[in-house]
């Protein structure tokens, strides 16, 4: 008899008892004398029904114990004397017998005769009968269940044995909790902080840093910290402590940032964590990769590399400019050597190249030509957003700098050098085919590092503190030799790139930004001519105003979705996002538009929030103040809802924003 049938019988008995009592009560209104007779009879019948319900399970047990007689005497004796909990079920997963040990250890003294096996586990009987068995959680403990299948009188019978593995699970859990992870910590701006500080100030700052890190590690009794360089620390931490650090979202980043310096330069950390590796050596290597990723994203954040995945925490502050140009000089010397050994140089930017991308490429290609090497700018003129720069350079007789991607692909040789500007991801380059054909690749970029970055570059010159790729190229040109020169028109192209990414020297500008601009101005860059490159038509201005007018304010963010598309939308949308930042109380702006089933989002901020983190959660990336993403195959409303949820999540994890 199945347990559900027993349940139905119990329900019927209970219903009959209730109906008899109700009918007996109704007779009071018809004839009280009859009620005096009917009510005791109904009560007696109801009591009997209740008794039957209470004792039905035990009677069922007796019935099923008799039915076990179909097993042989040796089988019954073996089952009764077996030292492990065991049960017998039929092919329909109905429990028809179990041992006393099972009733005591797993069933908790309850009768489970006739119940479905699903009460204990949903595993298939065939899987339980596999040689390795199955691990299940039942009765408050972990068991490995082994099964055997027999057939008696045409009925499938399964004997299941339960082996307790609680101790094994406890040991396994302890093993996971005590797995060591490696944490590498680096002071982002150690040189800048110490450069002009007095000796007493240096001691105070270093003491504050050491004290803060010691307090951070003091609660983790099984961990240790070791300084292995002036600005670098090594921490080995167990998994259970790392979980608490992650839960607190690396509060050490905020604690270090509170350290005051005489020059008001914030002290920040970058943290790389290697987690989930098999050995300490692998964890240390993963921690180095994670630290490089954290530094490449602007510092002041923690990156965790868990095998093939990255997790990021922090990144709320702006990057601090590196004032020294030693790295630039080293890269320039190495790049000059690669150029001399190449038979041809191709300079390529990202898809839909803007003023910064094209300006940097033009400046670098022209400079390479002045030192006697063939160099070309790979660009699709039909899809570029910097037509003004292309036309300006062409009018001055430098139009032969530009080459179509298909033509450039045809002329690639074994010794061709490819320089990629203003991007470091394969899926964003102007031509992936050219990248795949070239064996020697150099990357020059200022965007915060993304997970899928180019990893085979001979030189990966990545400086997230720079304002633009044009600024980086301008500095490189000055260290590539006395014969390396650019003219006024090329200088204007580079200056336009700097002005675009700094929004006319308002955002992400440092001393080196103005030094680069001053160098270009000395060469002859005309600021008025450059300013005209940013002018737009009346139609573009009206479209931009239409988007701005449709914006809504959500948690200090202006969100606007365009209900139209135009050929210049890739320019209009970012301009509209820039204008929305002029609204009082707006920390960030997001403009959404659709083309061919793809929703694009342009994000901007004045530094109060990190739009890169928000766009990164939607599959994009960029800078602290300038980012974007594209989402395919979704409706506008769905994408907008995802954006709002990403904004909510950002404010939840960055409450100070």
C-alpha positions, 0 to 999 in steps of 0.5 A: 500500500502506497503512502499516498493511499494511506494518506487518502484513507486517513483523510476519508476517516477524518472527513467521515468523523467530522461529518457525523459530528456535524449531522448529530449537532444539526439534529438538536434543532430538529429534535433534541431527544434524537440528538441525545442519542445521535451525539454519543453515537457520533462521538464514539464513531469519531473516536474510533476513526481517530484511533484508527488514524493514530494506529494505522501506521503501526498496523501498516508496519506490521502488515509490511513486516509480514510481507517481507516473508517473500525474502528467504530466511538467510536474507532476512537474517543478513538484513537484521544483523547487518551493522549498517542502516539499510532499507528495502524498496521496490521498483516504485521507490516505496519503502517496504522494510528497514533495519532497526539501525536505520530507524534509530539513526536516520528515521529518528524513531519514526515509521517510514513503511510505505513512504516514498524514497523521495522523502530521503533522496531524489537520486535514481535507484540505478545511480544508487546501485553504481559501484561508487554509490552516491552522497546524500544528506538525510536525517541531519547527517551525510551518508554515502549510499550503496545499493544492490538490485534483486528480482523476486517473483518478478518484483524489483527489490533494491537494498540500500546501505547507508555509510555515515561520512560526517567525519569525512565531510567535516575534514573536507570542509576544514580542508577547504577553509584552511586552503592557503591563498596568496595576497600581494599588496603594493602601494600605488604611489609610494614614490610620489608620496615619499619624493618630497616628504621629510624624513620624519614624515616618511617615518610617520607614513610608513609607520601608519601603513605598517600599523594599518596592515598589522591591524588588518592581519591581526584578526587572522591568527593563522595568516602572516604578512611579510614586506619584501620591498619598500612598497610591496607586501606578501600575505598568506591567508587561509580561505576562511579569513579571505571569505571575511575580507571579501565580505567586507569588500576589502575594507583595508583599501578605505583604511589606508586611504585615510592616512594623511600626508603633508602634501595631501596626496592620498595613499592607496593600495593595489591588491592581487589575490591568487585563490583556488589554485592547487599549490602555493606557487600557482597561487603566487603566480595568480596573485601577480597576474591579479595585481597587474590587473588591479594596477592596469585598472587604475589602482586603489582596488583589489583583484582576485584571480580564481583560476580563470575568473577575475573579481574586482573590489574597490576602484572608487578613487581616481588614478594618481598621475605618475610624474616620472617619465622613466618608463616612457623613455624605456618604452621609447627606446625599445619601440625604436629598436623594433621599428628599426628591425621591421620592414614596415609598420602598421598603426591601428586603433579601435573600431569607429576610431575617434579623435584620440584613436586616430590622432595618436595613430597619425602622430606615431605613423608620421613620426616613424616615417621621419626616421626612414621607415614605412608606416601607415595608419590602418583605418576604415574611412567609412566608419571612423568618427574622426573624419575631421582629422582625416580630412585635415591631414589629407589637405596638408598632403599627408593623405598617403598615411591612411590605408584601408584594412583590406589593402594593409592585410595584403601587404603584411610580411613576417617582419611587419610591426603592428602598433595598436593604439587606444585599445588593448582588447582583440574584439575592439581593434579595427581589423582582427585579421591584421592582428592575427597575421602580424607576429610582432605586436605593440600595444599603447593604451590608457584605458583601464585593463580588461580581462580579455586583453591582448596577451602576446604583445612584445611591448604592452605600454599601458598607462591608465593614469594618462589622459589619452593615447595621444598624450602617451604618443606625444611623450614617446615621440620626444624620446624616439631620437633627434630625427623623430619629428612631427609637423603642425598638422600632426600636432593638431591631430594629437592635441585634438585627441587630448582635448577629446578625452580630457573634455577640453582639459577639465577631466583626468588632466595632470602635469604631464597632460599640460606638458604634452599640450605645451610641446604640441603648441610649440610645434605649431598646433593651432587651438582654434583649428583644433576647436573647430574639429569639435563643431557640429551641424545644426541637425546634430545639435538638435538631435543632441538636445532631443536626447537631453530633453528625454532624460530622467534622473535616477539616484543622481544619474541622468538616464536617457534613451533615444527613440531614433537613430542617425548616422552620427549617433556615435558622436551625438550620444556621447555629446548628449551624455557630456551635456547631462553632466551639467545638470545640478545634482547629476553625478553620472549620465547614461545615453542608450540608443539602438541600431540593428538589434544592438543597444549601445550605452555611453556613460560619463561622469565627473569623477563622483562615481566610477562609470567603468564599474557600472559598464563592466557589469554589463559587459563593457568597460572604459575609464573612471569617467568615460565608459561604454558597452553594447548589448545584443539581442535584447529589448530597450526596456530590458537593457534599461532595467539592467542598467538601473539594477547595475546603478543600484548595485553600484550604490549598494557596494559604494555607499560613499559615492 
